[in-house]
Amino acid sequence: MKNIPTAARIDMLEESATLALNARVKQMAEQGKPVYNLTAGELPCKTPEYISDYVATKLDENKYTPASGLPVLKLAIAEAAKNFYGFLELELDNVVVTAGLKPAIYASLLSVINPGDEVLVPIPGWTSYSYQIKLAGGTPIEVELDENFDLDIGAIKQKITSKTKAVILCSPNNPTGTIYSKQRLEELAGVLNAAKIVVLSDDIYSKLVFSEDYAPPAKCGFLNLVILGGFSKSQALTGWRIGYIIAPNGIASAANKVLSQIMGNASLPAQYAAIAALENNDQPVMMAELLENRKFIINQLNQIEKIDFKEPHGAFYIYLDIRKITKNSLDWCEKLLNETGVALVPGEAFYTPGFARLNFAANKSILQTALNLLKDFNYEESKK
């Protein structure tokens, strides 16, 4: 077909680094090459049977739902949020169901920011935040986390201007697996509330937590709050595409208008999958295995002198600090993949070169083999 020029906005985009790398690794595996895929942000297990069985009873239903989702699902999300966050008031109209978390974030950004507004993005941070901010006409302002991957309140204060409209928070954090401390979150709430800055809280990993010290941002005093959540990570539903927005009526209504024009309703089977998950109290699958894998991976990494890391307290990631080896993690990860078959996500995807994300939600034998290869990898040559 004859080439057609693309819109100028496409020039500021790149394909999602994590999705692109995961697709490449799967292609290598299909070609018969030995690969140990520790890239994908998903659990390796099947969707729980109680979800599949429930959805199977609904497969004869095939009509549109309201763009904002089935009322019964919205009510279930609202009730679950009341219990989890301790909200006193939350109604059906505060909930919008989406086809995964990405549309939830984008619709919220379109509902909150105007062209030229700035949005603060703590880094390391998920690759899609900044691109979605740009697509919405805003300007992403990166602000580094501290050395423990906690919020740096001083750095955030320095980045706030008259154009700052919102901040995106993600705790447990992707890619670090760390959680933000309650003290820092409460301190940040005071700063942002005074400036009337909106907080978009990405809570997709909020059920995958290994620490009793975890405090969701929603419980830390933020007045202008939008919660972005879903079931993809906790229920092994990544391919089903199901997420949600919890927001004040005005923003929820605006997001519904956006989604009604660009997406319509989330798929009906996925909505029923979410209902089944909530009927089971959204209990995360594989938690016992994740705890065991977390212990194993920490023990193994402690044996590699040139790799540093912070212990993860949530999600299923550990962020490897390879700056003693190289600051070019893109080339290092490429070399690691080509020579050993071990696939990690380079830190460049999260705006922090010199790091690499490892997903430890993998089969134990795959983890063991991958870590053995990582230990034996020729670090000196990889400096080049």
VEXGU-543794 format. One record per residue (C-alpha): x, y, z. Coordinates in steps of 0.5 Angstrom, whole numbers, plus 500, padded with zeros to 3 digits. Example, Ala and Ser with C-alpha at 12.3 -4.5 7.8 and 13.67 -1.06 7.14 Angstrom:
! VEXGU-543794
xx->525, yy->491, zz->516;
xx->527, yy->498, zz->514;
! end
This chain:
! VEXGU-543794
xx->500, yy->500, zz->500;
xx->502, yy->507, zz->499;
xx->505, yy->510, zz->505;
xx->501, yy->516, zz->508;
xx->504, yy->521, zz->513;
xx->503, yy->520, zz->520;
xx->500, yy->526, zz->525;
xx->506, yy->530, zz->528;
xx->504, yy->527, zz->535;
xx->506, yy->521, zz->533;
xx->513, yy->523, zz->533;
xx->514, yy->524, zz->540;
xx->512, yy->517, zz->541;
xx->515, yy->510, zz->542;
xx->512, yy->503, zz->542;
xx->512, yy->501, zz->549;
xx->519, yy->498, zz->551;
xx->516, yy->493, zz->556;
xx->511, yy->490, zz->551;
xx->516, yy->491, zz->545;
xx->521, yy->487, zz->549;
xx->516, yy->482, zz->551;
xx->514, yy->480, zz->544;
xx->521, yy->480, zz->542;
xx->522, yy->475, zz->547;
xx->516, yy->471, zz->546;
xx->518, yy->471, zz->538;
xx->525, yy->468, zz->540;
xx->522, yy->462, zz->544;
xx->517, yy->461, zz->538;
xx->524, yy->460, zz->534;
xx->526, yy->455, zz->539;
xx->532, yy->459, zz->542;
xx->533, yy->458, zz->550;
xx->530, yy->464, zz->553;
xx->528, yy->466, zz->560;
xx->523, yy->471, zz->560;
xx->523, yy->476, zz->566;
xx->521, yy->482, zz->563;
xx->513, yy->482, zz->563;
xx->509, yy->485, zz->568;
xx->504, yy->480, zz->569;
xx->503, yy->473, zz->573;
xx->505, yy->467, zz->569;
xx->499, yy->463, zz->572;
xx->493, yy->461, zz->569;
xx->487, yy->466, zz->571;
xx->483, yy->463, zz->577;
xx->478, yy->457, zz->575;
xx->473, yy->461, zz->580;
xx->473, yy->467, zz->575;
xx->473, yy->462, zz->568;
xx->468, yy->458, zz->571;
xx->463, yy->464, zz->573;
xx->465, yy->468, zz->566;
xx->463, yy->461, zz->562;
xx->456, yy->462, zz->565;
xx->455, yy->469, zz->562;
xx->458, yy->467, zz->555;
xx->451, yy->468, zz->552;
xx->451, yy->475, zz->554;
xx->453, yy->479, zz->548;
xx->450, yy->486, zz->548;
xx->453, yy->493, zz->550;
xx->454, yy->495, zz->557;
xx->454, yy->503, zz->559;
xx->460, yy->506, zz->557;
xx->462, yy->507, zz->565;
xx->461, yy->499, zz->566;
xx->456, yy->494, zz->569;
xx->452, yy->498, zz->575;
xx->453, yy->491, zz->579;
xx->460, yy->492, zz->578;
xx->461, yy->499, zz->579;
xx->457, yy->498, zz->586;
xx->462, yy->492, zz->587;
xx->468, yy->496, zz->586;
xx->465, yy->502, zz->590;
xx->464, yy->497, zz->596;
xx->471, yy->494, zz->596;
xx->474, yy->501, zz->595;
xx->470, yy->503, zz->602;
xx->473, yy->497, zz->605;
xx->480, yy->497, zz->603;
xx->481, yy->505, zz->603;
xx->476, yy->506, zz->609;
xx->472, yy->511, zz->605;
xx->465, yy->513, zz->608;
xx->462, yy->516, zz->602;
xx->463, yy->513, zz->595;
xx->457, yy->512, zz->590;
xx->456, yy->508, zz->583;
xx->457, yy->515, zz->580;
xx->464, yy->515, zz->582;
xx->466, yy->509, zz->579;
xx->468, yy->508, zz->571;
xx->470, yy->501, zz->569;
xx->475, yy->501, zz->563;
xx->479, yy->496, zz->558;
xx->485, yy->496, zz->563;
xx->489, yy->501, zz->567;
xx->492, yy->505, zz->561;
xx->485, yy->508, zz->558;
xx->484, yy->509, zz->566;
xx->490, yy->513, zz->566;
xx->489, yy->517, zz->559;
xx->482, yy->518, zz->560;
xx->483, yy->521, zz->567;
xx->489, yy->526, zz->564;
xx->484, yy->528, zz->559;
xx->479, yy->530, zz->564;
xx->484, yy->534, zz->569;
xx->489, yy->537, zz->565;
xx->489, yy->543, zz->559;
xx->494, yy->544, zz->554;
xx->501, yy->546, zz->557;
xx->499, yy->544, zz->564;
xx->505, yy->540, zz->567;
xx->504, yy->533, zz->571;
xx->510, yy->531, zz->576;
xx->512, yy->524, zz->575;
xx->517, yy->521, zz->580;
xx->522, yy->516, zz->577;
xx->524, yy->511, zz->576;
xx->517, yy->510, zz->573;
xx->512, yy->507, zz->568;
xx->514, yy->508, zz->561;
xx->507, yy->510, zz->559;
xx->506, yy->516, zz->564;
xx->510, yy->521, zz->560;
xx->507, yy->519, zz->553;
xx->500, yy->519, zz->555;
xx->501, yy->526, zz->559;
xx->504, yy->529, zz->552;
xx->498, yy->526, zz->548;
xx->494, yy->529, zz->553;
xx->497, yy->536, zz->551;
xx->501, yy->536, zz->558;
xx->508, yy->537, zz->559;
xx->511, yy->531, zz->564;
xx->516, yy->533, zz->569;
xx->521, yy->528, zz->572;
xx->523, yy->528, zz->579;
xx->527, yy->523, zz->582;
xx->526, yy->519, zz->588;
xx->531, yy->519, zz->593;
xx->536, yy->513, zz->594;
xx->531, yy->508, zz->597;
xx->526, yy->510, zz->592;
xx->522, yy->513, zz->597;
xx->519, yy->520, zz->595;
xx->523, yy->526, zz->595;
xx->519, yy->532, zz->598;
xx->524, yy->537, zz->597;
xx->525, yy->535, zz->590;
xx->518, yy->535, zz->588;
xx->517, yy->542, zz->592;
xx->523, yy->545, zz->587;
xx->519, yy->542, zz->581;
xx->512, yy->545, zz->583;
xx->510, yy->551, zz->578;
xx->504, yy->555, zz->577;
xx->503, yy->550, zz->571;
xx->503, yy->544, zz->575;
xx->496, yy->541, zz->575;
xx->497, yy->534, zz->577;
xx->502, yy->528, zz->580;
xx->502, yy->521, zz->578;
xx->504, yy->516, zz->584;
xx->505, yy->509, zz->584;
xx->506, yy->505, zz->590;
xx->508, yy->499, zz->590;
xx->512, yy->502, zz->585;
xx->513, yy->500, zz->578;
xx->519, yy->498, zz->576;
xx->522, yy->498, zz->583;
xx->517, yy->494, zz->587;
xx->518, yy->499, zz->593;
xx->513, yy->502, zz->597;
xx->512, yy->510, zz->599;
xx->513, yy->511, zz->606;
xx->506, yy->514, zz->610;
xx->510, yy->519, zz->613;
xx->513, yy->522, zz->606;
xx->506, yy->521, zz->603;
xx->503, yy->525, zz->608;
xx->508, yy->530, zz->608;
xx->507, yy->531, zz->600;
xx->499, yy->531, zz->601;
xx->500, yy->537, zz->605;
xx->504, yy->540, zz->600;
xx->499, yy->538, zz->594;
xx->493, yy->540, zz->598;
xx->495, yy->547, zz->599;
xx->497, yy->548, zz->592;
xx->490, yy->544, zz->589;
xx->494, yy->539, zz->585;
xx->491, yy->533, zz->583;
xx->494, yy->526, zz->585;
xx->493, yy->521, zz->580;
xx->494, yy->514, zz->584;
xx->496, yy->508, zz->580;
xx->494, yy->503, zz->585;
xx->494, yy->497, zz->580;
xx->499, yy->493, zz->585;
xx->496, yy->495, zz->592;
xx->494, yy->488, zz->593;
xx->501, yy->485, zz->592;
xx->504, yy->488, zz->598;
xx->509, yy->484, zz->602;
xx->510, yy->489, zz->608;
xx->505, yy->491, zz->614;
xx->508, yy->498, zz->613;
xx->504, yy->499, zz->606;
xx->499, yy->505, zz->606;
xx->496, yy->507, zz->600;
xx->496, yy->514, zz->598;
xx->488, yy->514, zz->598;
xx->489, yy->513, zz->606;
xx->494, yy->519, zz->607;
xx->490, yy->525, zz->606;
xx->490, yy->527, zz->599;
xx->484, yy->532, zz->598;
xx->484, yy->532, zz->590;
xx->485, yy->525, zz->589;
xx->483, yy->520, zz->583;
xx->485, yy->512, zz->584;
xx->486, yy->508, zz->578;
xx->486, yy->501, zz->579;
xx->484, yy->494, zz->576;
xx->485, yy->486, zz->577;
xx->490, yy->485, zz->571;
xx->496, yy->484, zz->576;
xx->493, yy->481, zz->582;
xx->488, yy->476, zz->578;
xx->492, yy->474, zz->572;
xx->488, yy->478, zz->568;
xx->493, yy->482, zz->564;
xx->490, yy->479, zz->557;
xx->483, yy->480, zz->559;
xx->484, yy->488, zz->560;
xx->480, yy->490, zz->566;
xx->481, yy->497, zz->570;
xx->477, yy->502, zz->573;
xx->477, yy->510, zz->575;
xx->475, yy->512, zz->582;
xx->474, yy->519, zz->582;
xx->470, yy->525, zz->584;
xx->463, yy->526, zz->580;
xx->466, yy->531, zz->576;
xx->472, yy->528, zz->573;
xx->468, yy->521, zz->573;
xx->463, yy->524, zz->569;
xx->468, yy->527, zz->564;
xx->472, yy->521, zz->564;
xx->466, yy->517, zz->562;
xx->465, yy->522, zz->556;
xx->472, yy->521, zz->554;
xx->471, yy->513, zz->554;
xx->464, yy->513, zz->551;
xx->467, yy->517, zz->545;
xx->474, yy->513, zz->544;
xx->473, yy->506, zz->547;
xx->466, yy->504, zz->549;
xx->465, yy->499, zz->555;
xx->470, yy->494, zz->557;
xx->469, yy->487, zz->554;
xx->463, yy->484, zz->557;
xx->467, yy->478, zz->559;
xx->472, yy->482, zz->563;
xx->467, yy->485, zz->567;
xx->464, yy->479, zz->569;
xx->471, yy->477, zz->571;
xx->472, yy->483, zz->575;
xx->465, yy->481, zz->579;
xx->468, yy->474, zz->580;
xx->474, yy->477, zz->583;
xx->471, yy->482, zz->588;
xx->466, yy->476, zz->590;
xx->472, yy->473, zz->592;
xx->474, yy->479, zz->596;
xx->480, yy->480, zz->590;
xx->484, yy->476, zz->594;
xx->491, yy->476, zz->590;
xx->493, yy->469, zz->586;
xx->500, yy->467, zz->587;
xx->502, yy->471, zz->594;
xx->505, yy->465, zz->597;
xx->509, yy->463, zz->591;
xx->511, yy->471, zz->590;
xx->513, yy->471, zz->597;
xx->518, yy->465, zz->596;
xx->521, yy->467, zz->590;
xx->522, yy->474, zz->593;
xx->526, yy->471, zz->598;
xx->530, yy->466, zz->593;
xx->531, yy->472, zz->589;
xx->534, yy->476, zz->594;
xx->539, yy->471, zz->597;
xx->541, yy->470, zz->590;
xx->542, yy->477, zz->588;
xx->546, yy->478, zz->595;
xx->551, yy->473, zz->592;
xx->553, yy->478, zz->586;
xx->558, yy->483, zz->588;
xx->557, yy->488, zz->582;
xx->549, yy->488, zz->583;
xx->546, yy->492, zz->588;
xx->538, yy->493, zz->589;
xx->533, yy->495, zz->594;
xx->529, yy->490, zz->597;
xx->522, yy->490, zz->594;
xx->516, yy->491, zz->599;
xx->510, yy->490, zz->593;
xx->509, yy->488, zz->586;
xx->513, yy->483, zz->583;
xx->519, yy->487, zz->581;
xx->526, yy->488, zz->583;
xx->530, yy->493, zz->580;
xx->537, yy->492, zz->579;
xx->543, yy->497, zz->580;
xx->548, yy->495, zz->575;
xx->552, yy->502, zz->575;
xx->558, yy->499, zz->578;
xx->558, yy->495, zz->571;
xx->555, yy->500, zz->566;
xx->551, yy->506, zz->566;
xx->548, yy->504, zz->559;
xx->543, yy->498, zz->561;
xx->540, yy->498, zz->554;
xx->546, yy->495, zz->551;
xx->548, yy->491, zz->557;
xx->541, yy->488, zz->557;
xx->541, yy->487, zz->550;
xx->548, yy->483, zz->551;
xx->545, yy->479, zz->557;
xx->539, yy->477, zz->552;
xx->544, yy->475, zz->546;
xx->549, yy->471, zz->550;
xx->545, yy->468, zz->555;
xx->537, yy->468, zz->554;
xx->536, yy->472, zz->560;
xx->531, yy->478, zz->559;
xx->531, yy->484, zz->563;
xx->528, yy->491, zz->562;
xx->533, yy->496, zz->561;
xx->532, yy->502, zz->566;
xx->532, yy->507, zz->560;
xx->525, yy->504, zz->559;
xx->524, yy->507, zz->566;
xx->528, yy->514, zz->565;
xx->534, yy->511, zz->569;
xx->539, yy->508, zz->565;
xx->544, yy->504, zz->569;
xx->538, yy->499, zz->572;
xx->534, yy->493, zz->570;
xx->528, yy->491, zz->572;
xx->527, yy->483, zz->574;
xx->520, yy->480, zz->574;
xx->521, yy->475, zz->580;
xx->514, yy->472, zz->578;
xx->516, yy->466, zz->574;
xx->517, yy->459, zz->575;
xx->522, yy->457, zz->580;
xx->526, yy->453, zz->575;
xx->526, yy->459, zz->570;
xx->529, yy->464, zz->576;
xx->534, yy->459, zz->578;
xx->537, yy->458, zz->571;
xx->536, yy->465, zz->570;
xx->540, yy->467, zz->576;
xx->546, yy->462, zz->575;
xx->547, yy->465, zz->568;
xx->547, yy->472, zz->571;
xx->552, yy->470, zz->576;
xx->556, yy->467, zz->570;
xx->555, yy->473, zz->566;
xx->562, yy->476, zz->563;
xx->561, yy->483, zz->567;
xx->568, yy->486, zz->565;
xx->566, yy->485, zz->557;
xx->559, yy->488, zz->558;
xx->563, yy->495, zz->560;
xx->564, yy->496, zz->553;
! end
